[in-house]
Amino acid sequence: MSLRDRFFSPSDVVADLQWVQTNLLDPAAPEDIRSHGRVTSGDLLRRWSASGRRPVRDGIFCQRIFGPVSTFRCACGALSGEAHAGETCERCGVLCSTPALRERRYGHVQVVGVLHPALAPLVADALRLSADQVRAIARCEAWLDGDTVRPADEMDTHENAGATGPSALSAALVRRGADPALVGILITRAVPLPPPGMRPFYADLGPAMVDPWIGPLNEAWLALVLAAQNQQKLVELAPPPVILMSQQRVVQELFEAVVHATVSPPAATRAWPEPKPMASPVRLVGAPGHLPEDIGTDVVGLFFVDDARLFVQRPHGSWLVTTGGDVLAHVPTCGRLARSVHGARLRMPEWIRDAWDWFDRDEYWDAVSGRASVAVLDLDTKAYLDTYPADMPLRLLEHDQPEELVVGSVAGDASNGSDDGASQAPRARPAPLRWGEDRPAVLGSTRDGHFAWVGERDSTAVLDLDTGIPQLDPVTQTEISAEDPAVRVSSEAPFEEAYAGEMATAMGLTPQNRFRILHGTGVVSDGEKLLFRIDARILAAAFSPAADRIAIATDEEIVLISVSDTPAILGRFAAPDAPHPSSA
């Protein structure tokens, strides 16, 4: 019986968990029944020059723990070739062997203490409780008052902190004179992490997929690693008991999820919950009450309506223009940016700055009550719609809180993130996205709104919003060089690196389903390889329908650039800044 079976689906629960406890951290145990290292990093994979993706040290795919990804080559390359077979690199700690090791070598995750789900019925029998009560105590959702189980909200966290959690169950078993073997294995502190070969990646799940997806099983393990690390740090800081109890609940729940997912791995596809169909027309928030005084006048948005027309947005108004610069129409501002086009309608889900800049607080909540905070512009009539069209996509991305980007729906199935409880209607909890650091954002989206580039800094991903599956993990182009292919937009002073990382971002999709990315450094790439850089400060940008051109807004100019092996400026014109007489 394998280590995986004995721990995650034990038949003789006490004996099997004792066996795992004895062998897992024993360096003398056989190779396939012991851990080869503790996983401590939440990082997964990094791209290395000319060598593709490589597992990060001490992560859930670590080569030092699980074995090399290349035959007879260590992670750093110091040992290479069959002549070094069996040697361990002194620099990176990776055994020079074959990737077959990754099919059988285990690691482990250190936790403060969790209760194995298979033990809940045994503990319940010994303490004359129900299995649900035992699980609630393990999660710090209930506590033991003598032989009585009480809910957590009746608990004085300072006086009774020791009466909840796995340690409280262990102490209760000792008082009851339970089987010492059961007491000995009750608290799990080292969780075996199965080999990567038992946690495969998934690839080609979508026509635009570029990077393999680590899948829901690996994501479950990653969540446990991160929560366990946070718990270890909290214990060192000795915060109030209520904080430790809250983190214990998180770790216990994630541990139970990992056990379940390892026994019955989730399906390869991971669709978001389908947006609820609109039972009745969804009203839209109208035009803002006033123009914020300090909103500025720069171009803040660009969008290719089609091959021949651009939509140029300033905070105080928008213009429909040809790619040659002729103004076709002026449209009053709605306070939002165009993100996708659907036939003859533009969808604008994202505010220019914050909603509070455009409305007084009371005025905003009065306007948003029962309405979706999205604007839809009819390009034929040049008018904003009062209700959301039933044939347009319902799903969108929004901030539930400043720190959390979530996938929701204009039909009202995502939280609006209000502080005072105001909401459109009772809503289900939204699905948070795990990419990004402090304040993740939507960095770009394809013209049809199907794919979105989300996150912040180095932690970003391009997501298929129909399935939630990552399609690409773009390499962040932070280092630029004078040697890089470049398009010089201005004949004045060259590009200043001080602007790098502060400029507009954008994303496009070619007819061959390959992504094109404009990074905040001015670099245009395919997500992996730098194509060229744009020598200018970019205020807004957009890719053409075929992603073979990119339009950028500089200080007062719109510039069109070809996206090819030999990029060049195709045209330029002054950015519109006044209503055209014909649009009155």
C-alpha positions as CSV (number, residue, x, y, z in Angstrom):
1,M,0.0,0.0,0.0
2,S,1.5,3.3,-1.1
3,L,2.2,6.4,1.1
4,R,-0.5,8.2,-0.8
5,D,-3.2,5.6,-0.1
6,R,-2.2,5.2,3.5
7,F,-2.5,8.9,4.3
8,F,-5.3,10.2,2.0
9,S,-7.6,7.1,1.9
10,P,-6.6,4.9,4.9
11,S,-8.3,1.5,5.3
12,D,-7.1,0.8,8.9
13,V,-7.1,4.5,9.9
14,V,-5.0,4.4,13.1
15,A,-2.5,1.9,11.8
16,D,-2.0,3.6,8.4
17,L,-1.6,7.1,9.9
18,Q,0.9,5.7,12.5
19,W,2.9,4.2,9.6
20,V,2.9,7.5,7.7
21,Q,3.9,9.4,10.9
22,T,6.8,7.0,11.5
23,N,8.2,7.0,8.0
24,L,7.5,10.4,6.5
25,L,10.2,12.4,8.3
26,D,12.6,9.5,8.7
27,P,15.8,10.0,6.5
28,A,16.5,6.3,6.7
29,A,13.1,5.2,5.3
30,P,12.9,4.0,1.7
31,E,12.9,6.7,-0.9
32,D,9.2,6.4,-2.0
33,I,7.7,6.5,1.5
34,R,9.5,9.5,3.0
35,S,9.6,13.2,2.4
36,H,12.6,14.7,0.6
37,G,12.0,18.2,1.8
38,R,9.6,20.7,3.3
39,V,7.7,22.9,0.9
40,T,7.7,26.5,2.1
41,S,7.4,28.7,-1.0
42,G,4.2,29.9,-2.6
43,D,6.0,30.6,-5.9
44,L,5.5,28.0,-8.7
45,L,7.5,28.4,-11.9
46,R,9.8,31.1,-13.3
47,R,11.0,31.5,-16.9
48,W,14.8,31.3,-17.3
49,S,16.6,32.6,-20.3
50,A,16.4,30.2,-23.3
51,S,15.3,27.3,-21.0
52,G,11.5,27.7,-20.6
53,R,9.8,27.4,-17.3
54,R,11.6,26.1,-14.2
55,P,10.2,25.1,-10.8
56,V,10.9,27.6,-8.0
57,R,13.1,26.3,-5.2
58,D,11.0,25.0,-2.2
59,G,7.8,25.3,-4.1
60,I,5.3,22.5,-4.9
61,F,7.2,21.5,-8.0
62,C,10.7,22.0,-6.5
63,Q,13.5,20.1,-8.2
64,R,15.6,19.7,-5.1
65,I,12.6,18.0,-3.3
66,F,11.0,16.1,-6.2
67,G,13.8,15.5,-8.7
68,P,15.1,17.2,-11.9
69,V,13.0,18.2,-14.8
70,S,15.8,17.5,-17.3
71,T,17.6,14.2,-17.7
72,F,20.9,14.1,-15.9
73,R,21.0,17.8,-15.3
74,C,20.6,19.7,-12.1
75,A,18.7,22.9,-11.8
76,C,21.6,25.3,-12.1
77,G,23.5,23.3,-14.8
78,A,26.6,22.7,-12.7
79,L,26.1,19.0,-13.1
80,S,25.2,17.9,-16.6
81,G,25.6,14.5,-18.3
82,E,25.3,10.8,-17.3
83,A,28.8,10.9,-15.9
84,H,27.4,12.8,-12.9
85,A,24.4,10.4,-12.4
86,G,23.7,10.0,-8.6
87,E,25.6,13.2,-7.6
88,T,23.8,16.0,-5.7
89,C,24.7,19.5,-6.8
90,E,26.4,21.5,-4.0
91,R,25.0,24.8,-5.4
92,C,21.3,24.0,-6.0
93,G,20.9,20.7,-4.1
94,V,19.3,18.9,-7.0
95,L,20.1,15.2,-7.6
96,C,21.5,14.6,-11.1
97,S,19.2,11.9,-12.3
98,T,16.1,11.4,-14.5
99,P,12.7,13.1,-14.3
100,A,11.3,9.6,-13.4
101,L,12.1,10.7,-9.8
102,R,9.2,13.1,-10.0
103,E,6.8,10.2,-10.3
104,R,7.7,8.8,-6.8
105,R,9.4,11.4,-4.5
106,Y,7.3,13.1,-1.8
107,G,7.7,16.4,0.0
108,H,5.7,17.6,3.0
109,V,3.9,20.7,4.3
110,Q,4.5,21.7,7.9
111,V,1.3,22.8,9.8
112,V,0.8,23.8,13.4
113,G,-1.7,21.0,13.8
114,V,-4.8,19.7,11.9
115,L,-7.2,16.8,12.4
116,H,-7.3,14.2,9.6
117,P,-10.9,13.9,8.3
118,A,-10.8,10.1,8.6
119,L,-10.2,10.4,12.3
120,A,-13.4,12.4,13.0
121,P,-15.7,9.4,13.4
122,L,-13.3,7.6,15.7
123,V,-12.8,10.7,17.9
124,A,-16.6,11.2,17.9
125,D,-17.2,7.7,19.2
126,A,-14.5,8.0,21.9
127,L,-15.9,11.4,23.1
128,R,-19.6,10.5,22.5
129,L,-20.1,13.4,20.2
130,S,-21.2,13.6,16.5
131,A,-18.6,13.7,13.7
132,D,-19.9,17.1,12.8
133,Q,-19.2,18.4,16.3
134,V,-15.7,17.0,16.2
135,R,-15.0,18.7,12.8
136,A,-16.4,22.0,14.2
137,I,-14.1,21.9,17.2
138,A,-11.1,21.1,14.9
139,R,-12.0,24.2,12.8
140,C,-12.4,26.3,15.9
141,E,-16.1,26.8,15.1
142,A,-17.1,25.3,18.4
143,W,-15.4,24.6,21.8
144,L,-15.6,22.1,24.6
145,D,-17.1,23.2,27.9
146,G,-16.4,20.0,29.9
147,D,-18.3,17.4,27.9
148,T,-20.6,20.0,26.3
149,V,-20.0,21.4,22.8
150,R,-20.8,25.1,22.5
151,P,-20.7,27.4,19.5
152,A,-17.8,29.7,19.1
153,D,-19.8,32.9,19.6
154,E,-20.3,31.8,23.3
155,M,-16.6,31.5,23.8
156,D,-14.4,33.9,25.8
157,T,-11.4,33.6,23.5
158,H,-8.9,34.6,26.3
159,E,-10.1,32.2,29.0
160,N,-11.2,29.3,26.8
161,A,-8.7,29.5,23.9
162,G,-7.3,26.0,24.8
163,A,-10.8,24.4,24.6
164,T,-11.0,24.4,20.8
165,G,-8.9,23.1,17.9
166,P,-7.2,19.7,17.5
167,S,-5.3,20.1,20.8
168,A,-8.6,20.4,22.7
169,L,-9.7,17.1,21.2
170,S,-6.5,15.4,22.1
171,A,-6.8,16.6,25.7
172,A,-10.4,15.4,25.9
173,L,-9.3,11.9,24.6
174,V,-6.6,11.7,27.3
175,R,-9.2,12.6,30.0
176,R,-11.5,9.9,28.6
177,G,-8.7,7.3,28.7
178,A,-8.9,6.7,25.0
179,D,-6.6,4.4,23.0
180,P,-3.1,5.9,23.2
181,A,-2.5,5.1,19.6
182,L,-5.5,7.3,18.6
183,V,-4.2,10.1,20.8
184,G,-0.7,9.8,19.3
185,I,-1.8,10.3,15.7
186,L,-4.7,12.7,16.4
187,I,-2.8,15.9,15.5
188,T,-1.1,15.9,12.1
189,R,1.8,18.3,11.9
190,A,3.5,17.1,8.6
191,V,1.2,16.6,5.6
192,P,2.8,14.5,2.8
193,L,2.8,16.2,-0.6
194,P,2.5,13.7,-3.4
195,P,4.9,13.7,-6.3
196,P,4.3,16.1,-9.2
197,G,3.6,13.0,-11.4
198,M,0.5,12.5,-9.4
199,R,-0.5,16.1,-9.8
200,P,-0.3,16.7,-13.6
201,F,-0.6,19.9,-15.5
202,Y,-3.4,20.5,-18.0
203,A,-2.7,22.0,-21.5
204,D,-4.7,22.9,-24.6
205,L,-8.0,23.3,-22.8
206,G,-8.7,26.3,-25.0
207,P,-7.8,27.5,-28.5
208,A,-5.8,30.5,-27.2
209,M,-4.1,28.6,-24.3
210,V,-0.3,29.3,-24.3
211,D,0.8,28.1,-20.9
212,P,-0.2,24.8,-19.2
213,W,-2.5,25.2,-16.3
214,I,-1.5,23.7,-12.9
215,G,-5.0,22.6,-12.3
216,P,-7.4,22.7,-9.3
217,L,-5.5,20.0,-7.4
218,N,-2.2,21.9,-7.5
219,E,-4.1,25.1,-6.7
220,A,-5.6,23.4,-3.6
221,W,-2.1,22.4,-2.4
222,L,-0.7,25.9,-3.1
223,A,-3.5,27.4,-1.0
224,L,-2.6,25.1,1.9
225,V,1.1,25.9,1.7
226,L,0.4,29.7,1.8
227,A,-2.1,29.4,4.7
228,A,0.3,27.1,6.7
229,Q,3.1,29.6,6.2
230,N,0.9,32.4,7.4
231,Q,-0.1,30.4,10.5
232,Q,3.5,29.7,11.4
233,K,4.3,33.4,11.3
234,L,1.3,34.2,13.4
235,V,2.3,31.7,16.0
236,E,5.7,33.4,16.3
237,L,4.0,36.8,16.7
238,A,1.7,35.6,19.5
239,P,-1.4,37.6,18.5
240,P,-4.7,37.5,20.3
241,P,-6.3,34.0,20.4
242,V,-9.2,35.0,18.1
243,I,-6.7,35.6,15.3
244,L,-5.0,32.3,15.8
245,M,-8.4,30.6,15.8
246,S,-9.4,32.2,12.6
247,Q,-6.3,31.1,10.9
248,Q,-6.7,27.6,12.3
249,R,-10.1,27.4,10.7
250,V,-8.6,28.4,7.3
251,V,-5.8,25.8,7.5
252,Q,-8.1,23.0,8.7
253,E,-10.6,23.7,5.9
254,L,-7.9,23.8,3.3
255,F,-6.3,20.6,4.6
256,E,-9.7,18.8,4.4
257,A,-10.1,20.2,0.8
258,V,-6.6,18.8,-0.1
259,V,-7.4,15.4,1.3
260,H,-10.6,15.2,-0.7
261,A,-9.1,16.6,-3.9
262,T,-6.2,14.1,-3.7
263,V,-8.5,11.2,-3.3
264,S,-10.9,12.5,-6.0
265,P,-9.1,15.0,-8.2
266,P,-11.3,17.7,-9.6
267,A,-12.1,17.8,-13.3
268,A,-9.7,19.4,-15.7
269,T,-12.2,22.1,-16.6
270,R,-13.2,24.7,-14.1
271,A,-16.1,26.9,-15.2
272,W,-17.2,29.9,-13.2
273,P,-20.8,29.6,-12.1
274,E,-22.9,30.6,-15.1
275,P,-24.3,34.1,-14.9
276,K,-27.9,34.2,-13.9
277,P,-30.1,35.1,-16.8
278,M,-31.9,38.4,-16.5
279,A,-35.3,37.8,-15.1
280,S,-36.2,41.3,-16.0
281,P,-34.4,44.1,-17.8
282,V,-31.4,45.4,-15.8
283,R,-31.4,49.1,-15.5
284,L,-28.1,50.9,-16.0
285,V,-26.6,53.7,-13.9
286,G,-27.0,56.9,-15.9
287,A,-24.6,59.8,-16.6
288,P,-22.6,61.1,-13.6
289,G,-23.9,64.1,-11.8
290,H,-20.9,66.3,-12.4
291,L,-17.4,66.3,-13.8
292,P,-14.8,66.0,-11.0
293,E,-12.7,69.1,-10.6
294,D,-9.3,67.4,-10.6
295,I,-10.1,64.6,-13.1
296,G,-7.6,66.0,-15.7
297,T,-7.9,66.4,-19.5
298,D,-5.5,63.7,-20.8
299,V,-6.6,60.9,-23.1
300,V,-7.5,58.0,-20.7
301,G,-8.9,55.5,-23.1
302,L,-8.5,54.1,-26.7
303,F,-10.5,51.4,-28.4
304,F,-10.6,50.0,-31.9
305,V,-14.3,49.9,-32.8
306,D,-13.3,48.2,-36.1
307,D,-10.4,48.3,-38.5
308,A,-11.2,51.8,-39.7
309,R,-12.5,53.6,-36.5
310,L,-11.2,54.4,-33.1
311,F,-13.0,55.5,-29.9
312,V,-10.9,58.2,-28.1
313,Q,-11.8,59.0,-24.5
314,R,-11.0,61.9,-22.2
315,P,-12.6,62.4,-18.8
316,H,-14.9,65.1,-20.2
317,G,-16.0,63.4,-23.4
318,S,-15.3,60.8,-26.1
319,W,-14.9,61.0,-29.9
320,L,-15.4,58.5,-32.7
321,V,-12.7,59.1,-35.2
322,T,-11.3,57.4,-38.3
323,T,-7.8,55.9,-38.2
324,G,-6.8,58.9,-40.3
325,G,-7.9,61.3,-37.6
326,D,-11.2,62.5,-39.0
327,V,-13.8,63.1,-36.3
328,L,-17.1,61.3,-36.9
329,A,-18.9,62.1,-33.7
330,H,-18.6,63.5,-30.2
331,V,-20.2,61.7,-27.3
332,P,-20.7,63.1,-23.7
333,T,-18.7,61.4,-21.0
334,C,-20.2,58.6,-19.0
335,G,-17.3,58.4,-16.5
336,R,-16.3,54.9,-17.7
337,L,-13.8,53.3,-20.1
338,A,-14.7,51.2,-23.2
339,R,-13.5,47.6,-22.7
340,S,-15.4,45.5,-25.3
341,V,-17.5,45.8,-28.4
342,H,-20.5,43.7,-29.3
343,G,-21.9,44.5,-32.7
344,A,-22.7,48.2,-32.7
345,R,-22.5,48.6,-28.9
346,L,-19.6,49.4,-26.6
347,R,-19.6,48.0,-23.1
348,M,-18.0,50.3,-20.4
349,P,-17.7,48.5,-17.1
350,E,-14.7,50.3,-15.5
351,W,-14.8,53.8,-14.0
352,I,-12.3,56.5,-14.8
353,R,-10.7,56.7,-11.4
354,D,-13.4,56.0,-8.7
355,A,-17.2,56.2,-8.7
356,W,-17.0,58.6,-5.7
357,D,-15.2,61.1,-7.9
358,W,-18.3,61.3,-10.1
359,F,-21.1,61.2,-7.6
360,D,-21.8,62.3,-4.1
361,R,-22.0,59.2,-1.9
362,D,-25.8,59.4,-1.3
363,E,-26.4,60.3,-4.9
364,Y,-24.4,57.3,-6.1
365,W,-26.2,54.8,-3.9
366,D,-29.5,56.2,-4.9
367,A,-28.5,55.9,-8.5
368,V,-27.1,52.4,-8.2
369,S,-30.0,50.9,-6.3
370,G,-31.4,48.2,-8.5
371,R,-29.1,49.1,-11.3
372,A,-25.9,47.8,-12.8
373,S,-22.9,50.1,-12.7
374,V,-22.1,49.6,-16.4
375,A,-22.5,51.8,-19.4
376,V,-23.5,50.7,-22.9
377,L,-23.1,53.0,-25.8
378,D,-25.0,52.4,-29.1
379,L,-22.6,53.5,-31.8
380,D,-25.4,53.9,-34.4
381,T,-27.4,56.4,-32.3
382,K,-24.4,57.7,-30.2
383,A,-26.6,57.4,-27.1
384,Y,-26.2,55.5,-23.9
385,L,-28.7,52.8,-23.2
386,D,-31.0,52.8,-20.2
387,T,-31.1,49.0,-19.8
388,Y,-28.6,46.3,-20.4
389,P,-29.1,44.3,-23.7
390,A,-30.1,40.7,-23.1
391,D,-27.9,39.5,-25.9
392,M,-24.7,41.0,-24.5
393,P,-22.3,39.0,-22.2
394,L,-23.4,39.2,-18.6
395,R,-20.0,38.4,-17.0
396,L,-17.7,41.1,-15.9
397,L,-14.8,41.8,-13.5
398,E,-15.1,44.2,-10.6
399,H,-13.6,45.0,-7.2
400,D,-15.4,43.4,-4.3
401,Q,-12.9,45.2,-2.0
402,P,-9.9,47.2,-3.0
403,E,-7.7,44.1,-2.4
404,E,-9.9,41.6,-4.2
405,L,-10.8,41.4,-7.9
406,V,-13.8,39.2,-8.5
407,V,-15.7,37.8,-11.5
408,G,-19.4,38.8,-11.3
409,S,-22.3,39.6,-13.5
410,V,-24.4,42.6,-14.5
411,A,-27.4,40.4,-13.6
412,G,-26.5,40.8,-9.9
413,D,-24.7,37.7,-8.7
414,A,-21.6,39.4,-7.4
415,S,-21.1,41.6,-4.4
416,N,-20.8,45.3,-5.1
417,G,-18.3,45.8,-2.3
418,S,-20.2,48.5,-0.4
419,D,-19.1,49.4,3.1
420,D,-22.5,50.3,4.4
421,G,-24.4,47.2,3.2
422,A,-26.1,49.0,0.4
423,S,-26.6,46.6,-2.5
424,Q,-28.7,46.0,-5.6
425,A,-30.2,42.8,-4.4
426,P,-29.2,39.7,-2.4
427,R,-26.2,38.3,-4.1
428,A,-24.1,35.1,-4.0
429,R,-20.5,35.3,-2.9
430,P,-18.4,36.2,-5.9
431,A,-15.4,34.1,-7.2
432,P,-12.2,35.9,-6.2
433,L,-9.2,35.8,-8.6
434,R,-5.9,34.6,-7.1
435,W,-3.6,36.7,-9.3
436,G,-2.1,40.0,-8.2
437,E,-0.5,41.4,-5.1
438,D,-1.9,44.2,-3.1
439,R,-4.5,45.7,-5.5
440,P,-5.0,43.5,-8.6
441,A,-6.6,45.2,-11.6
442,V,-7.8,44.4,-15.1
443,L,-4.7,45.3,-17.2
444,G,-6.3,44.6,-20.5
445,S,-8.9,42.6,-22.3
446,T,-9.6,41.3,-25.8
447,R,-12.1,43.3,-27.9
448,D,-14.9,40.8,-27.4
449,G,-14.3,40.7,-23.6
450,H,-13.6,36.9,-23.7
451,F,-10.1,37.1,-22.3
452,A,-8.8,39.4,-19.6
453,W,-5.3,40.1,-18.4
454,V,-5.5,40.5,-14.6
455,G,-3.2,41.0,-11.7
456,E,-0.4,43.3,-10.6
457,R,3.3,43.5,-11.1
458,D,4.9,40.1,-11.6
459,S,1.7,38.2,-10.6
460,T,-0.6,38.3,-13.6
461,A,-2.5,35.9,-15.8
462,V,-4.6,36.0,-18.9
463,L,-7.9,34.3,-18.1
464,D,-10.6,32.8,-20.2
465,L,-13.7,34.4,-18.6
466,D,-16.0,31.6,-19.8
467,T,-14.1,28.9,-17.9
468,G,-11.8,30.8,-15.5
469,I,-8.8,28.8,-16.9
470,P,-5.5,30.7,-17.2
471,Q,-4.4,30.9,-20.8
472,L,-1.0,32.7,-20.4
473,D,1.3,33.8,-17.6
474,P,3.0,36.8,-19.3
475,V,6.6,37.4,-18.7
476,T,6.9,40.9,-17.1
477,Q,9.1,42.9,-19.3
478,T,10.8,45.1,-16.7
479,E,14.3,45.4,-18.2
480,I,14.6,47.4,-21.4
481,S,17.7,48.1,-23.3
482,A,18.9,50.4,-26.0
483,E,19.7,47.2,-28.0
484,D,16.0,46.2,-28.1
485,P,14.0,46.8,-31.4
486,A,12.3,50.1,-30.8
487,V,9.8,52.5,-32.4
488,R,10.8,56.1,-31.8
489,V,7.7,58.2,-31.6
490,S,9.3,61.6,-30.8
491,S,12.4,63.2,-32.2
492,E,13.0,64.9,-28.9
493,A,14.7,63.5,-25.9
494,P,14.8,59.6,-25.8
495,F,12.5,57.5,-23.6
496,E,13.1,57.9,-19.9
497,E,13.1,54.8,-17.8
498,A,11.4,56.8,-15.0
499,Y,8.1,56.2,-16.8
500,A,8.6,52.5,-17.0
501,G,5.9,50.6,-15.2
502,E,3.7,53.7,-15.1
503,M,2.3,53.6,-18.6
504,A,-0.9,52.2,-20.2
505,T,-1.2,48.4,-20.7
506,A,-3.3,46.6,-23.4
507,M,-3.9,43.2,-24.9
508,G,-5.0,41.9,-28.3
509,L,-5.6,38.5,-29.9
510,T,-4.5,37.5,-33.4
511,P,-6.6,35.5,-35.9
512,Q,-4.2,32.6,-34.9
513,N,-5.3,32.9,-31.3
514,R,-2.0,34.3,-30.1
515,F,-1.9,37.1,-27.6
516,R,-0.2,40.4,-28.0
517,I,0.7,42.4,-24.8
518,L,1.6,46.0,-24.2
519,H,3.4,46.1,-20.9
520,G,3.6,49.2,-18.6
521,T,7.2,49.5,-19.6
522,G,6.3,50.3,-23.2
523,V,7.3,46.8,-24.4
524,V,5.2,44.9,-26.9
525,S,5.5,41.1,-26.5
526,D,3.6,37.9,-27.2
527,G,3.7,37.2,-23.5
528,E,7.0,35.3,-23.8
529,K,9.3,37.1,-26.3
530,L,9.9,40.9,-26.6
531,L,8.8,42.0,-30.1
532,F,9.8,45.7,-29.7
533,R,9.5,48.6,-27.4
534,I,7.8,52.0,-28.0
535,D,9.9,55.0,-27.2
536,A,7.2,57.3,-25.7
537,R,5.1,57.9,-22.7
538,I,1.9,56.1,-23.3
539,L,-1.4,57.4,-21.8
540,A,-3.7,54.9,-23.4
541,A,-3.5,52.1,-26.0
542,A,-5.5,49.6,-27.9
543,F,-4.8,46.7,-30.4
544,S,-6.6,46.5,-33.7
545,P,-9.1,43.6,-34.3
546,A,-6.3,41.4,-35.8
547,A,-3.7,42.7,-33.3
548,D,-1.5,43.7,-36.3
549,R,-1.6,47.4,-35.3
550,I,-1.5,49.2,-32.0
551,A,-2.8,52.7,-31.4
552,I,-1.2,54.7,-28.6
553,A,-2.1,58.1,-27.1
554,T,0.8,60.3,-26.1
555,D,0.5,63.8,-24.6
556,E,-1.7,65.2,-27.4
557,E,-1.3,62.8,-30.3
558,I,-2.7,59.4,-31.5
559,V,0.0,57.3,-33.1
560,L,-0.7,54.0,-35.1
561,I,2.2,51.5,-35.1
562,S,2.4,48.2,-37.0
563,V,2.9,45.1,-34.9
564,S,5.4,43.0,-37.0
565,D,9.0,41.9,-37.3
566,T,9.7,45.4,-38.7
567,P,7.5,47.7,-36.6
568,A,6.9,51.2,-38.0
569,I,4.7,54.2,-37.5
570,L,1.7,53.9,-39.9
571,G,0.1,57.3,-39.1
572,R,-0.4,59.9,-36.5
573,F,-2.9,62.7,-35.8
574,A,-3.8,65.2,-33.1
575,A,-6.1,63.7,-30.4
576,P,-9.6,65.3,-30.6
577,D,-10.4,67.7,-27.8
578,A,-13.6,69.6,-28.8
579,P,-17.1,68.6,-29.9
580,H,-17.3,68.4,-33.7
581,P,-19.9,70.8,-35.1
582,S,-21.7,68.0,-36.9
583,S,-22.3,66.1,-33.7
584,A,-24.3,68.9,-32.1
